[in-house]
Amino acid sequence: MTTIEWIQELLGQRFQPLVFAITNLGSEYAYIAFLTLYYWLIDPWTGRQLGLLLGISYGCNTILKELFDMPRPFELNLDIASLHDYPLV
């Protein structure tokens, strides 16, 4: 928790859009886009292997999240939460 607070103090609100952009590179949509481009432009065989590896990794990640069932840091300390964590509906 202190690491998150330190990074937020260091970067401030000015860099928040950059941090969110970097975070979104790990989204499912980004992975699908990168894999598709890799498959079409570089190597189809390796693209399929990467897709299989991504699917296995996603499954393991989902199982581990269910097993550990730990709260997110912004759920424990609302002072570090951003609008990205709780968007307005």
PDB file of N, CA, C and O in Angstrom:
ATOM      1  N   MET A   1       0.826  -1.189   0.000  1.00  0.00           N
ATOM      2  CA  MET A   1       0.000   0.000   0.000  1.00  0.00           C
ATOM      3  C   MET A   1       0.873   1.256   0.000  1.00  0.00           C
ATOM      4  O   MET A   1       0.556   2.235  -0.675  1.00  0.00           O
ATOM      5  N   THR A   2       1.965   1.227   0.753  1.00  0.00           N
ATOM      6  CA  THR A   2       2.824   2.412   0.805  1.00  0.00           C
ATOM      7  C   THR A   2       3.498   2.665  -0.535  1.00  0.00           C
ATOM      8  O   THR A   2       3.766   3.815  -0.883  1.00  0.00           O
ATOM      9  N   THR A   3       3.772   1.618  -1.285  1.00  0.00           N
ATOM     10  CA  THR A   3       4.375   1.787  -2.613  1.00  0.00           C
ATOM     11  C   THR A   3       3.417   2.523  -3.543  1.00  0.00           C
ATOM     12  O   THR A   3       3.830   3.420  -4.278  1.00  0.00           O
ATOM     13  N   ILE A   4       2.161   2.154  -3.516  1.00  0.00           N
ATOM     14  CA  ILE A   4       1.162   2.816  -4.359  1.00  0.00           C
ATOM     15  C   ILE A   4       1.034   4.283  -3.979  1.00  0.00           C
ATOM     16  O   ILE A   4       0.988   5.155  -4.846  1.00  0.00           O
ATOM     17  N   GLU A   5       0.977   4.551  -2.680  1.00  0.00           N
ATOM     18  CA  GLU A   5       0.872   5.944  -2.226  1.00  0.00           C
ATOM     19  C   GLU A   5       2.108   6.742  -2.619  1.00  0.00           C
ATOM     20  O   GLU A   5       1.990   7.907  -2.999  1.00  0.00           O
ATOM     21  N   TRP A   6       3.307   6.130  -2.533  1.00  0.00           N
ATOM     22  CA  TRP A   6       4.540   6.816  -2.906  1.00  0.00           C
ATOM     23  C   TRP A   6       4.551   7.150  -4.398  1.00  0.00           C
ATOM     24  O   TRP A   6       4.932   8.255  -4.785  1.00  0.00           O
ATOM     25  N   ILE A   7       4.136   6.206  -5.231  1.00  0.00           N
ATOM     26  CA  ILE A   7       4.099   6.449  -6.680  1.00  0.00           C
ATOM     27  C   ILE A   7       3.091   7.545  -7.005  1.00  0.00           C
ATOM     28  O   ILE A   7       3.356   8.393  -7.857  1.00  0.00           O
ATOM     29  N   GLN A   8       1.945   7.538  -6.340  1.00  0.00           N
ATOM     30  CA  GLN A   8       0.948   8.580  -6.587  1.00  0.00           C
ATOM     31  C   GLN A   8       1.472   9.954  -6.180  1.00  0.00           C
ATOM     32  O   GLN A   8       1.219  10.939  -6.874  1.00  0.00           O
ATOM     33  N   GLU A   9       2.198  10.033  -5.068  1.00  0.00           N
ATOM     34  CA  GLU A   9       2.782  11.308  -4.659  1.00  0.00           C
ATOM     35  C   GLU A   9       3.867  11.751  -5.628  1.00  0.00           C
ATOM     36  O   GLU A   9       3.970  12.934  -5.952  1.00  0.00           O
ATOM     37  N   LEU A  10       4.679  10.803  -6.091  1.00  0.00           N
ATOM     38  CA  LEU A  10       5.777  11.118  -6.999  1.00  0.00           C
ATOM     39  C   LEU A  10       5.269  11.637  -8.342  1.00  0.00           C
ATOM     40  O   LEU A  10       5.749  12.657  -8.839  1.00  0.00           O
ATOM     41  N   LEU A  11       4.316  10.948  -8.918  1.00  0.00           N
ATOM     42  CA  LEU A  11       3.828  11.311 -10.249  1.00  0.00           C
ATOM     43  C   LEU A  11       2.750  12.386 -10.221  1.00  0.00           C
ATOM     44  O   LEU A  11       2.696  13.223 -11.122  1.00  0.00           O
ATOM     45  N   GLY A  12       1.904  12.379  -9.220  1.00  0.00           N
ATOM     46  CA  GLY A  12       0.828  13.363  -9.142  1.00  0.00           C
ATOM     47  C   GLY A  12      -0.272  13.084 -10.153  1.00  0.00           C
ATOM     48  O   GLY A  12      -0.235  12.083 -10.868  1.00  0.00           O
ATOM     49  N   GLN A  13      -1.241  13.973 -10.204  1.00  0.00           N
ATOM     50  CA  GLN A  13      -2.393  13.829 -11.092  1.00  0.00           C
ATOM     51  C   GLN A  13      -2.028  14.041 -12.556  1.00  0.00           C
ATOM     52  O   GLN A  13      -2.736  13.573 -13.447  1.00  0.00           O
ATOM     53  N   ARG A  14      -0.945  14.730 -12.803  1.00  0.00           N
ATOM     54  CA  ARG A  14      -0.567  15.091 -14.174  1.00  0.00           C
ATOM     55  C   ARG A  14      -0.281  13.863 -15.039  1.00  0.00           C
ATOM     56  O   ARG A  14      -0.550  13.872 -16.241  1.00  0.00           O
ATOM     57  N   PHE A  15       0.262  12.809 -14.429  1.00  0.00           N
ATOM     58  CA  PHE A  15       0.641  11.626 -15.199  1.00  0.00           C
ATOM     59  C   PHE A  15      -0.410  10.525 -15.157  1.00  0.00           C
ATOM     60  O   PHE A  15      -0.177   9.431 -15.672  1.00  0.00           O
ATOM     61  N   GLN A  16      -1.550  10.794 -14.557  1.00  0.00           N
ATOM     62  CA  GLN A  16      -2.581   9.769 -14.417  1.00  0.00           C
ATOM     63  C   GLN A  16      -3.055   9.220 -15.770  1.00  0.00           C
ATOM     64  O   GLN A  16      -3.206   8.004 -15.895  1.00  0.00           O
ATOM     65  N   PRO A  17      -3.295  10.051 -16.778  1.00  0.00           N
ATOM     66  CA  PRO A  17      -3.696   9.474 -18.081  1.00  0.00           C
ATOM     67  C   PRO A  17      -2.641   8.550 -18.684  1.00  0.00           C
ATOM     68  O   PRO A  17      -2.989   7.547 -19.307  1.00  0.00           O
ATOM     69  N   LEU A  18      -1.361   8.871 -18.511  1.00  0.00           N
ATOM     70  CA  LEU A  18      -0.297   8.006 -19.014  1.00  0.00           C
ATOM     71  C   LEU A  18      -0.299   6.664 -18.288  1.00  0.00           C
ATOM     72  O   LEU A  18      -0.157   5.614 -18.915  1.00  0.00           O
ATOM     73  N   VAL A  19      -0.461   6.699 -16.968  1.00  0.00           N
ATOM     74  CA  VAL A  19      -0.493   5.461 -16.181  1.00  0.00           C
ATOM     75  C   VAL A  19      -1.682   4.602 -16.598  1.00  0.00           C
ATOM     76  O   VAL A  19      -1.545   3.384 -16.714  1.00  0.00           O
ATOM     77  N   PHE A  20      -2.848   5.208 -16.827  1.00  0.00           N
ATOM     78  CA  PHE A  20      -4.021   4.447 -17.264  1.00  0.00           C
ATOM     79  C   PHE A  20      -3.801   3.861 -18.657  1.00  0.00           C
ATOM     80  O   PHE A  20      -4.238   2.743 -18.929  1.00  0.00           O
ATOM     81  N   ALA A  21      -3.132   4.599 -19.540  1.00  0.00           N
ATOM     82  CA  ALA A  21      -2.848   4.074 -20.877  1.00  0.00           C
ATOM     83  C   ALA A  21      -1.943   2.852 -20.797  1.00  0.00           C
ATOM     84  O   ALA A  21      -2.163   1.864 -21.497  1.00  0.00           O
ATOM     85  N   ILE A  22      -0.925   2.919 -19.944  1.00  0.00           N
ATOM     86  CA  ILE A  22      -0.026   1.776 -19.764  1.00  0.00           C
ATOM     87  C   ILE A  22      -0.793   0.598 -19.168  1.00  0.00           C
ATOM     88  O   ILE A  22      -0.596  -0.545 -19.579  1.00  0.00           O
ATOM     89  N   THR A  23      -1.662   0.876 -18.206  1.00  0.00           N
ATOM     90  CA  THR A  23      -2.470  -0.178 -17.592  1.00  0.00           C
ATOM     91  C   THR A  23      -3.360  -0.859 -18.625  1.00  0.00           C
ATOM     92  O   THR A  23      -3.518  -2.080 -18.602  1.00  0.00           O
ATOM     93  N   ASN A  24      -3.937  -0.081 -19.526  1.00  0.00           N
ATOM     94  CA  ASN A  24      -4.845  -0.638 -20.535  1.00  0.00           C
ATOM     95  C   ASN A  24      -4.125  -1.488 -21.582  1.00  0.00           C
ATOM     96  O   ASN A  24      -4.777  -2.223 -22.323  1.00  0.00           O
ATOM     97  N   LEU A  25      -2.793  -1.402 -21.658  1.00  0.00           N
ATOM     98  CA  LEU A  25      -2.056  -2.280 -22.567  1.00  0.00           C
ATOM     99  C   LEU A  25      -2.165  -3.741 -22.124  1.00  0.00           C
ATOM    100  O   LEU A  25      -1.895  -4.648 -22.912  1.00  0.00           O
ATOM    101  N   GLY A  26      -2.554  -3.972 -20.882  1.00  0.00           N
ATOM    102  CA  GLY A  26      -2.738  -5.326 -20.386  1.00  0.00           C
ATOM    103  C   GLY A  26      -4.167  -5.820 -20.484  1.00  0.00           C
ATOM    104  O   GLY A  26      -4.498  -6.866 -19.926  1.00  0.00           O
ATOM    105  N   SER A  27      -5.022  -5.086 -21.186  1.00  0.00           N
ATOM    106  CA  SER A  27      -6.414  -5.503 -21.315  1.00  0.00           C
ATOM    107  C   SER A  27      -6.559  -6.595 -22.374  1.00  0.00           C
ATOM    108  O   SER A  27      -5.671  -6.806 -23.201  1.00  0.00           O
ATOM    109  N   GLU A  28      -7.692  -7.277 -22.326  1.00  0.00           N
ATOM    110  CA  GLU A  28      -7.945  -8.339 -23.300  1.00  0.00           C
ATOM    111  C   GLU A  28      -7.956  -7.799 -24.724  1.00  0.00           C
ATOM    112  O   GLU A  28      -7.475  -8.453 -25.650  1.00  0.00           O
ATOM    113  N   TYR A  29      -8.510  -6.595 -24.892  1.00  0.00           N
ATOM    114  CA  TYR A  29      -8.592  -6.005 -26.230  1.00  0.00           C
ATOM    115  C   TYR A  29      -7.209  -5.725 -26.810  1.00  0.00           C
ATOM    116  O   TYR A  29      -6.975  -5.933 -28.001  1.00  0.00           O
ATOM    117  N   ALA A  30      -6.302  -5.256 -25.971  1.00  0.00           N
ATOM    118  CA  ALA A  30      -4.940  -4.984 -26.434  1.00  0.00           C
ATOM    119  C   ALA A  30      -4.244  -6.280 -26.830  1.00  0.00           C
ATOM    120  O   ALA A  30      -3.568  -6.336 -27.857  1.00  0.00           O
ATOM    121  N   TYR A  31      -4.409  -7.328 -26.014  1.00  0.00           N
ATOM    122  CA  TYR A  31      -3.793  -8.617 -26.351  1.00  0.00           C
ATOM    123  C   TYR A  31      -4.341  -9.167 -27.660  1.00  0.00           C
ATOM    124  O   TYR A  31      -3.580  -9.675 -28.483  1.00  0.00           O
ATOM    125  N   ILE A  32      -5.624  -9.073 -27.859  1.00  0.00           N
ATOM    126  CA  ILE A  32      -6.224  -9.564 -29.102  1.00  0.00           C
ATOM    127  C   ILE A  32      -5.688  -8.776 -30.294  1.00  0.00           C
ATOM    128  O   ILE A  32      -5.363  -9.360 -31.328  1.00  0.00           O
ATOM    129  N   ALA A  33      -5.596  -7.464 -30.155  1.00  0.00           N
ATOM    130  CA  ALA A  33      -5.074  -6.629 -31.249  1.00  0.00           C
ATOM    131  C   ALA A  33      -3.613  -6.974 -31.542  1.00  0.00           C
ATOM    132  O   ALA A  33      -3.236  -7.129 -32.704  1.00  0.00           O
ATOM    133  N   PHE A  34      -2.788  -7.096 -30.497  1.00  0.00           N
ATOM    134  CA  PHE A  34      -1.376  -7.418 -30.707  1.00  0.00           C
ATOM    135  C   PHE A  34      -1.197  -8.795 -31.320  1.00  0.00           C
ATOM    136  O   PHE A  34      -0.376  -8.973 -32.220  1.00  0.00           O
ATOM    137  N   LEU A  35      -1.962  -9.778 -30.837  1.00  0.00           N
ATOM    138  CA  LEU A  35      -1.849 -11.121 -31.390  1.00  0.00           C
ATOM    139  C   LEU A  35      -2.292 -11.178 -32.847  1.00  0.00           C
ATOM    140  O   LEU A  35      -1.677 -11.861 -33.666  1.00  0.00           O
ATOM    141  N   THR A  36      -3.360 -10.459 -33.159  1.00  0.00           N
ATOM    142  CA  THR A  36      -3.843 -10.427 -34.539  1.00  0.00           C
ATOM    143  C   THR A  36      -2.796  -9.820 -35.465  1.00  0.00           C
ATOM    144  O   THR A  36      -2.514 -10.361 -36.534  1.00  0.00           O
ATOM    145  N   LEU A  37      -2.227  -8.702 -35.053  1.00  0.00           N
ATOM    146  CA  LEU A  37      -1.189  -8.061 -35.872  1.00  0.00           C
ATOM    147  C   LEU A  37       0.041  -8.949 -35.997  1.00  0.00           C
ATOM    148  O   LEU A  37       0.625  -9.048 -37.076  1.00  0.00           O
ATOM    149  N   TYR A  38       0.434  -9.586 -34.919  1.00  0.00           N
ATOM    150  CA  TYR A  38       1.586 -10.486 -34.972  1.00  0.00           C
ATOM    151  C   TYR A  38       1.320 -11.645 -35.927  1.00  0.00           C
ATOM    152  O   TYR A  38       2.182 -12.020 -36.721  1.00  0.00           O
ATOM    153  N   TYR A  39       0.113 -12.207 -35.838  1.00  0.00           N
ATOM    154  CA  TYR A  39      -0.262 -13.324 -36.707  1.00  0.00           C
ATOM    155  C   TYR A  39      -0.222 -12.908 -38.180  1.00  0.00           C
ATOM    156  O   TYR A  39       0.321 -13.630 -39.016  1.00  0.00           O
ATOM    157  N   TRP A  40      -0.793 -11.750 -38.495  1.00  0.00           N
ATOM    158  CA  TRP A  40      -0.872 -11.310 -39.891  1.00  0.00           C
ATOM    159  C   TRP A  40       0.456 -10.807 -40.434  1.00  0.00           C
ATOM    160  O   TRP A  40       0.794 -11.085 -41.585  1.00  0.00           O
ATOM    161  N   LEU A  41       1.204 -10.082 -39.640  1.00  0.00           N
ATOM    162  CA  LEU A  41       2.365  -9.363 -40.157  1.00  0.00           C
ATOM    163  C   LEU A  41       3.700 -10.054 -39.924  1.00  0.00           C
ATOM    164  O   LEU A  41       4.663  -9.785 -40.643  1.00  0.00           O
ATOM    165  N   ILE A  42       3.780 -10.939 -38.934  1.00  0.00           N
ATOM    166  CA  ILE A  42       5.098 -11.484 -38.603  1.00  0.00           C
ATOM    167  C   ILE A  42       5.165 -12.984 -38.849  1.00  0.00           C
ATOM    168  O   ILE A  42       5.879 -13.429 -39.747  1.00  0.00           O
ATOM    169  N   ASP A  43       4.427 -13.775 -38.061  1.00  0.00           N
ATOM    170  CA  ASP A  43       4.547 -15.224 -38.181  1.00  0.00           C
ATOM    171  C   ASP A  43       3.282 -15.909 -37.670  1.00  0.00           C
ATOM    172  O   ASP A  43       3.017 -15.891 -36.468  1.00  0.00           O
ATOM    173  N   PRO A  44       2.493 -16.514 -38.569  1.00  0.00           N
ATOM    174  CA  PRO A  44       1.253 -17.157 -38.137  1.00  0.00           C
ATOM    175  C   PRO A  44       1.460 -18.294 -37.128  1.00  0.00           C
ATOM    176  O   PRO A  44       0.689 -18.409 -36.175  1.00  0.00           O
ATOM    177  N   TRP A  45       2.484 -19.138 -37.320  1.00  0.00           N
ATOM    178  CA  TRP A  45       2.699 -20.255 -36.409  1.00  0.00           C
ATOM    179  C   TRP A  45       2.994 -19.764 -34.995  1.00  0.00           C
ATOM    180  O   TRP A  45       2.411 -20.259 -34.030  1.00  0.00           O
ATOM    181  N   THR A  46       3.891 -18.800 -34.872  1.00  0.00           N
ATOM    182  CA  THR A  46       4.221 -18.248 -33.560  1.00  0.00           C
ATOM    183  C   THR A  46       3.032 -17.492 -32.988  1.00  0.00           C
ATOM    184  O   THR A  46       2.825 -17.493 -31.775  1.00  0.00           O
ATOM    185  N   GLY A  47       2.248 -16.846 -33.844  1.00  0.00           N
ATOM    186  CA  GLY A  47       1.052 -16.150 -33.381  1.00  0.00           C
ATOM    187  C   GLY A  47       0.058 -17.115 -32.748  1.00  0.00           C
ATOM    188  O   GLY A  47      -0.555 -16.795 -31.729  1.00  0.00           O
ATOM    189  N   ARG A  48      -0.103 -18.285 -33.339  1.00  0.00           N
ATOM    190  CA  ARG A  48      -0.987 -19.307 -32.755  1.00  0.00           C
ATOM    191  C   ARG A  48      -0.439 -19.807 -31.425  1.00  0.00           C
ATOM    192  O   ARG A  48      -1.193 -20.004 -30.472  1.00  0.00           O
ATOM    193  N   GLN A  49       0.869 -20.013 -31.362  1.00  0.00           N
ATOM    194  CA  GLN A  49       1.488 -20.464 -30.114  1.00  0.00           C
ATOM    195  C   GLN A  49       1.329 -19.415 -29.011  1.00  0.00           C
ATOM    196  O   GLN A  49       1.054 -19.757 -27.861  1.00  0.00           O
ATOM    197  N   LEU A  50       1.502 -18.150 -29.361  1.00  0.00           N
ATOM    198  CA  LEU A  50       1.309 -17.069 -28.392  1.00  0.00           C
ATOM    199  C   LEU A  50      -0.142 -17.003 -27.922  1.00  0.00           C
ATOM    200  O   LEU A  50      -0.411 -16.761 -26.745  1.00  0.00           O
ATOM    201  N   GLY A  51      -1.073 -17.220 -28.849  1.00  0.00           N
ATOM    202  CA  GLY A  51      -2.485 -17.231 -28.489  1.00  0.00           C
ATOM    203  C   GLY A  51      -2.816 -18.355 -27.525  1.00  0.00           C
ATOM    204  O   GLY A  51      -3.569 -18.158 -26.571  1.00  0.00           O
ATOM    205  N   LEU A  52      -2.257 -19.534 -27.769  1.00  0.00           N
ATOM    206  CA  LEU A  52      -2.452 -20.670 -26.871  1.00  0.00           C
ATOM    207  C   LEU A  52      -1.859 -20.374 -25.495  1.00  0.00           C
ATOM    208  O   LEU A  52      -2.485 -20.646 -24.471  1.00  0.00           O
ATOM    209  N   LEU A  53      -0.659 -19.820 -25.478  1.00  0.00           N
ATOM    210  CA  LEU A  53      -0.011 -19.462 -24.216  1.00  0.00           C
ATOM    211  C   LEU A  53      -0.822 -18.409 -23.461  1.00  0.00           C
ATOM    212  O   LEU A  53      -0.950 -18.477 -22.239  1.00  0.00           O
ATOM    213  N   LEU A  54      -1.362 -17.446 -24.183  1.00  0.00           N
ATOM    214  CA  LEU A  54      -2.191 -16.418 -23.558  1.00  0.00           C
ATOM    215  C   LEU A  54      -3.453 -17.030 -22.959  1.00  0.00           C
ATOM    216  O   LEU A  54      -3.860 -16.654 -21.860  1.00  0.00           O
ATOM    217  N   GLY A  55      -4.072 -17.961 -23.665  1.00  0.00           N
ATOM    218  CA  GLY A  55      -5.267 -18.624 -23.146  1.00  0.00           C
ATOM    219  C   GLY A  55      -4.983 -19.423 -21.880  1.00  0.00           C
ATOM    220  O   GLY A  55      -5.765 -19.383 -20.930  1.00  0.00           O
ATOM    221  N   ILE A  56      -3.874 -20.142 -21.864  1.00  0.00           N
ATOM    222  CA  ILE A  56      -3.490 -20.905 -20.675  1.00  0.00           C
ATOM    223  C   ILE A  56      -3.191 -19.955 -19.517  1.00  0.00           C
ATOM    224  O   ILE A  56      -3.614 -20.198 -18.387  1.00  0.00           O
ATOM    225  N   SER A  57      -2.471 -18.887 -19.796  1.00  0.00           N
ATOM    226  CA  SER A  57      -2.141 -17.899 -18.770  1.00  0.00           C
ATOM    227  C   SER A  57      -3.399 -17.254 -18.193  1.00  0.00           C
ATOM    228  O   SER A  57      -3.502 -17.055 -16.983  1.00  0.00           O
ATOM    229  N   TYR A  58      -4.344 -16.933 -19.057  1.00  0.00           N
ATOM    230  CA  TYR A  58      -5.604 -16.328 -18.603  1.00  0.00           C
ATOM    231  C   TYR A  58      -6.379 -17.294 -17.699  1.00  0.00           C
ATOM    232  O   TYR A  58      -6.932 -16.888 -16.677  1.00  0.00           O
ATOM    233  N   GLY A  59      -6.412 -18.558 -18.080  1.00  0.00           N
ATOM    234  CA  GLY A  59      -7.100 -19.562 -17.264  1.00  0.00           C
ATOM    235  C   GLY A  59      -6.446 -19.725 -15.900  1.00  0.00           C
ATOM    236  O   GLY A  59      -7.136 -19.775 -14.881  1.00  0.00           O
ATOM    237  N   CYS A  60      -5.113 -19.809 -15.873  1.00  0.00           N
ATOM    238  CA  CYS A  60      -4.400 -19.928 -14.595  1.00  0.00           C
ATOM    239  C   CYS A  60      -4.622 -18.696 -13.728  1.00  0.00           C
ATOM    240  O   CYS A  60      -4.831 -18.814 -12.521  1.00  0.00           O
ATOM    241  N   ASN A  61      -4.580 -17.529 -14.329  1.00  0.00           N
ATOM    242  CA  ASN A  61      -4.795 -16.281 -13.599  1.00  0.00           C
ATOM    243  C   ASN A  61      -6.191 -16.248 -12.977  1.00  0.00           C
ATOM    244  O   ASN A  61      -6.349 -15.854 -11.822  1.00  0.00           O
ATOM    245  N   THR A  62      -7.189 -16.658 -13.734  1.00  0.00           N
ATOM    246  CA  THR A  62      -8.563 -16.680 -13.230  1.00  0.00           C
ATOM    247  C   THR A  62      -8.703 -17.652 -12.060  1.00  0.00           C
ATOM    248  O   THR A  62      -9.342 -17.333 -11.057  1.00  0.00           O
ATOM    249  N   ILE A  63      -8.112 -18.824 -12.187  1.00  0.00           N
ATOM    250  CA  ILE A  63      -8.180 -19.816 -11.105  1.00  0.00           C
ATOM    251  C   ILE A  63      -7.475 -19.296  -9.852  1.00  0.00           C
ATOM    252  O   ILE A  63      -8.001 -19.433  -8.748  1.00  0.00           O
ATOM    253  N   LEU A  64      -6.293 -18.702 -10.011  1.00  0.00           N
ATOM    254  CA  LEU A  64      -5.555 -18.187  -8.853  1.00  0.00           C
ATOM    255  C   LEU A  64      -6.299 -17.035  -8.177  1.00  0.00           C
ATOM    256  O   LEU A  64      -6.293 -16.932  -6.950  1.00  0.00           O
ATOM    257  N   LYS A  65      -6.941 -16.169  -8.965  1.00  0.00           N
ATOM    258  CA  LYS A  65      -7.718 -15.074  -8.373  1.00  0.00           C
ATOM    259  C   LYS A  65      -8.863 -15.611  -7.539  1.00  0.00           C
ATOM    260  O   LYS A  65      -9.158 -15.079  -6.469  1.00  0.00           O
ATOM    261  N   GLU A  66      -9.511 -16.662  -8.019  1.00  0.00           N
ATOM    262  CA  GLU A  66     -10.610 -17.267  -7.266  1.00  0.00           C
ATOM    263  C   GLU A  66     -10.105 -17.963  -5.999  1.00  0.00           C
ATOM    264  O   GLU A  66     -10.760 -17.910  -4.958  1.00  0.00           O
ATOM    265  N   LEU A  67      -8.950 -18.610  -6.087  1.00  0.00           N
ATOM    266  CA  LEU A  67      -8.410 -19.318  -4.930  1.00  0.00           C
ATOM    267  C   LEU A  67      -7.982 -18.367  -3.815  1.00  0.00           C
ATOM    268  O   LEU A  67      -8.273 -18.615  -2.645  1.00  0.00           O
ATOM    269  N   PHE A  68      -7.292 -17.276  -4.170  1.00  0.00           N
ATOM    270  CA  PHE A  68      -6.788 -16.363  -3.158  1.00  0.00           C
ATOM    271  C   PHE A  68      -7.840 -15.351  -2.702  1.00  0.00           C
ATOM    272  O   PHE A  68      -7.857 -14.973  -1.531  1.00  0.00           O
ATOM    273  N   ASP A  69      -8.700 -14.915  -3.590  1.00  0.00           N
ATOM    274  CA  ASP A  69      -9.809 -14.017  -3.275  1.00  0.00           C
ATOM    275  C   ASP A  69      -9.401 -12.867  -2.350  1.00  0.00           C
ATOM    276  O   ASP A  69     -10.008 -12.663  -1.298  1.00  0.00           O
ATOM    277  N   MET A  70      -8.368 -12.117  -2.752  1.00  0.00           N
ATOM    278  CA  MET A  70      -7.897 -10.979  -1.959  1.00  0.00           C
ATOM    279  C   MET A  70      -8.480  -9.684  -2.524  1.00  0.00           C
ATOM    280  O   MET A  70      -8.655  -9.555  -3.736  1.00  0.00           O
ATOM    281  N   PRO A  71      -8.779  -8.725  -1.644  1.00  0.00           N
ATOM    282  CA  PRO A  71      -9.324  -7.447  -2.125  1.00  0.00           C
ATOM    283  C   PRO A  71      -8.272  -6.623  -2.847  1.00  0.00           C
ATOM    284  O   PRO A  71      -7.076  -6.747  -2.582  1.00  0.00           O
ATOM    285  N   ARG A  72      -8.727  -5.790  -3.750  1.00  0.00           N
ATOM    286  CA  ARG A  72      -7.833  -4.879  -4.465  1.00  0.00           C
ATOM    287  C   ARG A  72      -7.357  -3.784  -3.516  1.00  0.00           C
ATOM    288  O   ARG A  72      -8.072  -3.463  -2.567  1.00  0.00           O
ATOM    289  N   PRO A  73      -6.179  -3.196  -3.733  1.00  0.00           N
ATOM    290  CA  PRO A  73      -5.684  -2.159  -2.819  1.00  0.00           C
ATOM    291  C   PRO A  73      -6.638  -0.972  -2.668  1.00  0.00           C
ATOM    292  O   PRO A  73      -6.774  -0.437  -1.568  1.00  0.00           O
ATOM    293  N   PHE A  74      -7.297  -0.552  -3.743  1.00  0.00           N
ATOM    294  CA  PHE A  74      -8.194   0.597  -3.645  1.00  0.00           C
ATOM    295  C   PHE A  74      -9.478   0.252  -2.883  1.00  0.00           C
ATOM    296  O   PHE A  74     -10.215   1.149  -2.474  1.00  0.00           O
ATOM    297  N   GLU A  75      -9.745  -1.034  -2.692  1.00  0.00           N
ATOM    298  CA  GLU A  75     -10.878  -1.433  -1.863  1.00  0.00           C
ATOM    299  C   GLU A  75     -10.519  -1.352  -0.374  1.00  0.00           C
ATOM    300  O   GLU A  75     -11.390  -1.146   0.472  1.00  0.00           O
ATOM    301  N   LEU A  76      -9.240  -1.513  -0.068  1.00  0.00           N
ATOM    302  CA  LEU A  76      -8.783  -1.439   1.313  1.00  0.00           C
ATOM    303  C   LEU A  76      -8.567   0.003   1.774  1.00  0.00           C
ATOM    304  O   LEU A  76      -8.795   0.331   2.939  1.00  0.00           O
ATOM    305  N   ASN A  77      -8.128   0.857   0.850  1.00  0.00           N
ATOM    306  CA  ASN A  77      -7.833   2.248   1.181  1.00  0.00           C
ATOM    307  C   ASN A  77      -8.425   3.132   0.100  1.00  0.00           C
ATOM    308  O   ASN A  77      -7.851   3.250  -0.983  1.00  0.00           O
ATOM    309  N   LEU A  78      -9.548   3.748   0.371  1.00  0.00           N
ATOM    310  CA  LEU A  78     -10.232   4.569  -0.637  1.00  0.00           C
ATOM    311  C   LEU A  78      -9.465   5.830  -0.993  1.00  0.00           C
ATOM    312  O   LEU A  78      -9.775   6.469  -1.999  1.00  0.00           O
ATOM    313  N   ASP A  79      -8.456   6.213  -0.182  1.00  0.00           N
ATOM    314  CA  ASP A  79      -7.660   7.394  -0.493  1.00  0.00           C
ATOM    315  C   ASP A  79      -6.808   7.207  -1.743  1.00  0.00           C
ATOM    316  O   ASP A  79      -6.447   8.187  -2.394  1.00  0.00           O
ATOM    317  N   ILE A  80      -6.485   5.973  -2.084  1.00  0.00           N
ATOM    318  CA  ILE A  80      -5.667   5.734  -3.273  1.00  0.00           C
ATOM    319  C   ILE A  80      -6.519   5.418  -4.504  1.00  0.00           C
ATOM    320  O   ILE A  80      -5.984   5.252  -5.600  1.00  0.00           O
ATOM    321  N   ALA A  81      -7.820   5.337  -4.333  1.00  0.00           N
ATOM    322  CA  ALA A  81      -8.714   5.032  -5.458  1.00  0.00           C
ATOM    323  C   ALA A  81      -8.799   6.221  -6.401  1.00  0.00           C
ATOM    324  O   ALA A  81      -8.652   7.369  -5.982  1.00  0.00           O
ATOM    325  N   SER A  82      -9.033   5.943  -7.657  1.00  0.00           N
ATOM    326  CA  SER A  82      -9.210   6.991  -8.660  1.00  0.00           C
ATOM    327  C   SER A  82     -10.567   6.810  -9.326  1.00  0.00           C
ATOM    328  O   SER A  82     -11.262   5.827  -9.073  1.00  0.00           O
ATOM    329  N   LEU A  83     -10.938   7.753 -10.172  1.00  0.00           N
ATOM    330  CA  LEU A  83     -12.187   7.616 -10.915  1.00  0.00           C
ATOM    331  C   LEU A  83     -12.140   6.418 -11.854  1.00  0.00           C
ATOM    332  O   LEU A  83     -13.177   5.871 -12.228  1.00  0.00           O
ATOM    333  N   HIS A  84     -10.926   6.013 -12.233  1.00  0.00           N
ATOM    334  CA  HIS A  84     -10.765   4.834 -13.074  1.00  0.00           C
ATOM    335  C   HIS A  84     -11.231   3.578 -12.319  1.00  0.00           C
ATOM    336  O   HIS A  84     -11.790   2.660 -12.920  1.00  0.00           O
ATOM    337  N   ASP A  85     -10.997   3.546 -11.007  1.00  0.00           N
ATOM    338  CA  ASP A  85     -11.409   2.394 -10.206  1.00  0.00           C
ATOM    339  C   ASP A  85     -12.903   2.369  -9.958  1.00  0.00           C
ATOM    340  O   ASP A  85     -13.511   1.300  -9.924  1.00  0.00           O
ATOM    341  N   TYR A  86     -13.499   3.539  -9.784  1.00  0.00           N
ATOM    342  CA  TYR A  86     -14.931   3.665  -9.552  1.00  0.00           C
ATOM    343  C   TYR A  86     -15.510   4.657 -10.537  1.00  0.00           C
ATOM    344  O   TYR A  86     -15.777   5.799 -10.164  1.00  0.00           O
ATOM    345  N   PRO A  87     -15.714   4.258 -11.793  1.00  0.00           N
ATOM    346  CA  PRO A  87     -16.234   5.206 -12.800  1.00  0.00           C
ATOM    347  C   PRO A  87     -17.664   5.632 -12.485  1.00  0.00           C
ATOM    348  O   PRO A  87     -18.448   4.900 -11.881  1.00  0.00           O
ATOM    349  N   LEU A  88     -17.962   6.847 -12.922  1.00  0.00           N
ATOM    350  CA  LEU A  88     -19.322   7.348 -12.750  1.00  0.00           C
ATOM    351  C   LEU A  88     -20.255   6.638 -13.718  1.00  0.00           C
ATOM    352  O   LEU A  88     -19.926   6.482 -14.894  1.00  0.00           O
ATOM    353  N   VAL A  89     -21.389   6.216 -13.246  1.00  0.00           N
ATOM    354  CA  VAL A  89     -22.319   5.468 -14.096  1.00  0.00           C
ATOM    355  C   VAL A  89     -23.451   6.379 -14.507  1.00  0.00           C
ATOM    356  O   VAL A  89     -24.353   5.956 -15.229  1.00  0.00           O
TER     357      VAL A  89
END
